[in-house]
Amino acid sequence: MRDPAARQSHFQRLTRPWRDRLYGVALRRAGTPHVAEEWTQETLLRAWRDFDRLGDEVAVYAWLLKILDRVAADDFRRGLRRARLAPMVTTDDPLLTEHPCAAPGPFERTLQQQHHDQLIAAIDTLPDEFRQAILLRDIEGLSYREVADILDIPRGTVMSRLSRGRRQLSAILLKRYAQGSRPGGRGRDAGAKR
């Protein structure tokens, strides 16, 4: 598109419907409105710069999410946030034997019982690689292929991260649920301090 005004109008028309959702994803990843706004603005600036490379106008949201992922990764690399190390789950882990992945487990059951804010707070405690996969697939509803494209990883890795992340998330949610269901909701010592 050679006319700058027409190009800008076309860009606005394609990206405007997705800006709120893009900000929501950035906010969940960044944790603060200020950083989320910066990431959203940087994403839109990079999208504008590379607008001529957009091949499929139907996939604008996935394209913006992929750019946002790069913006966040660049920000992390600059030291604004440190990556947390993921604990390794082995086949000897009791959580795996108690709740096999194929059967409906604690993740599916607890997901329905948790308030959205509590769920997001629990997701935020996950290591970044698992948090990203769960936010994009389970919260944003993207396909495995879209998540793989956005994170620039193989589809099998997406599935592995989702499986491991969901197990970790279910353990967090079950622990919080158990603590909240005790008398007074503060654990077993709640009644002792009177």
N, C-alpha and C positions, 0 to 999 in steps of 0.2 A: 504494500500500500504506500503510494508515494506522497499523498497529501497528509501532512502532519496532523491536521485537525481531524481528518477522517480516521487516521490511525489511532489517535488518542481516544476518540469517541468509541471506536470499536473495542479498544482495550477496556475502557470503563464499562461498556455494556457486558463484556464477558466476565470481568472480575468482580464487579460490584455485588452480584448476588452471593458470592462466596466469602466476602470479607468478614462478616460476623463469625461464621464457622471457622474460618482461618484463625481469627483472633482467639476463639475458644480453644482451639487445639494448642495455639501458642501459650495461652494462659495456663492450661493444664500441664504443659511441659516446663514452662519457665517458673511457675509458682507465684510470680508477682505481676501485677498489671503493667508496671513500667517496662519490664523486660519483654513482656508479651507484645506491648505496643511497638517497641523497637524492632522485635523480630518480624511483626506483621508489616511494618513500614519497609524494612529491608527486603522482605520477600516480594512486596509489590514493586519496589525499585528494581530488583533483579529481574522480575517478570517483565517489566516494561523494557528493560535493556535487552532481554532475549525474546521479546514478543514475536519477532519474525521467525523464530525457531519452533513456535507452537505448531505442531502438525495437525492435531486433532482437537478442534474447538469443543467437542463434546466432553473431552477429558480435562477441562480447565481446572477443576477442583483437585484432581489427582496431580496435575502439573504443579499447581500452587503448593500443595502439600510436600511434593518432592523438593521444591525450592526452599520451603520453610525448614525441612529437615536439614538441608545443607547449611542454612543460616544458623540453625541451632547448633549443629556440629561445629561450625566455624567458631561460634561463640564459646562453646565448651573448650575447644582447643586453645582459645586465647586465655583460658584460665578463669573465666567468670564462674564456671561451675566445674567441680572435679567429678570425674566418673567414679561411681561406686563399684567395687568388685562384687561379682555375683557369686554366692556360695554354690558350690558344685553339688548336684544331686546325683547320687549313685544308685545302682540297682538294689543296694542294701538298705536304702532309705525306707523306714517304716511307713512313711506317708504314701509311697508308691504301692506298697503291698496292701495297704488298707483301702486305698481308693484308686483302682486302676483307671487309666485315662479313658478307656472306651465306655465305662459305665458312668451313669450320672453320679457325680461326686459332690463334694462339698462346694466346689466352685459354683456349679449350676444352682444348687439349693440355696446357698447363702446369697448369691447374686440377687435373687428375687426378694430377699428379706432386708437388704441393706438400703439405706437412704442414699440417693445419688451422691451427696457431698461426702458421706462416709466412704463410699466406694472409691471416689476419686482420691480422697485422702489416703486410702489404703494402696491404691495404684501408684500414687506418688512416692511411696516408700520402696517400691521395687527398683532394682538396678535399671539404668537407662535403657539398655537393649530390650529388656522384657517390657518395660513401661511403654516404649514406643510401639511395639508390636500389638500390645493389648489395646492401647488407645486407638490406633488406626483400625484394627480389625473389629474389636468388640464394642468400642464406644462410637467410632465414626462409621462402622459398617462397611468398610472397604473390603474388596475381594482379596484373596491371598496374592493374586498376581499384582494388584495395585499396591499392596503393602510391600511386596518384594521390589517393585519398581521404585517406590518412594525411598525405601531404605537402602536400595542398591545392593540387595543380597539375594541369594537363590530362594526359590519358593519353599524348598525343604527346610531351609534355615528359619524362615518365617514360621513354619509349622512347629519346628522344634522350640523356638523361642516362646511361641504361644503356649505350648504344652508346659514348658518349665515355668513360665511366668504365671500361668493360671494355677499351677500347683502351689507356687509360693504365695500367690494372692489368696488362694483358698485357705492356706494355713494362717495367714494374717487375719483374714476375716473370721475364721473359726475361733481363733484365740481372742479376738476382740469381742466376739459374740459371747463366748464363755465367760469372759470377765464382766460383761455387761449384764449377764443373766443371774449373777450371784446377788444375794441380798444387799441392797444398798448400791449395787452396780460398781463397787470399788474393790472387789476381791474378798478373800476370806478374812482379812483383818478389819473389814469395814465395821463390824459390830464391836470389835474390841476397843476401839478408841472412842470412848464416850465420856 
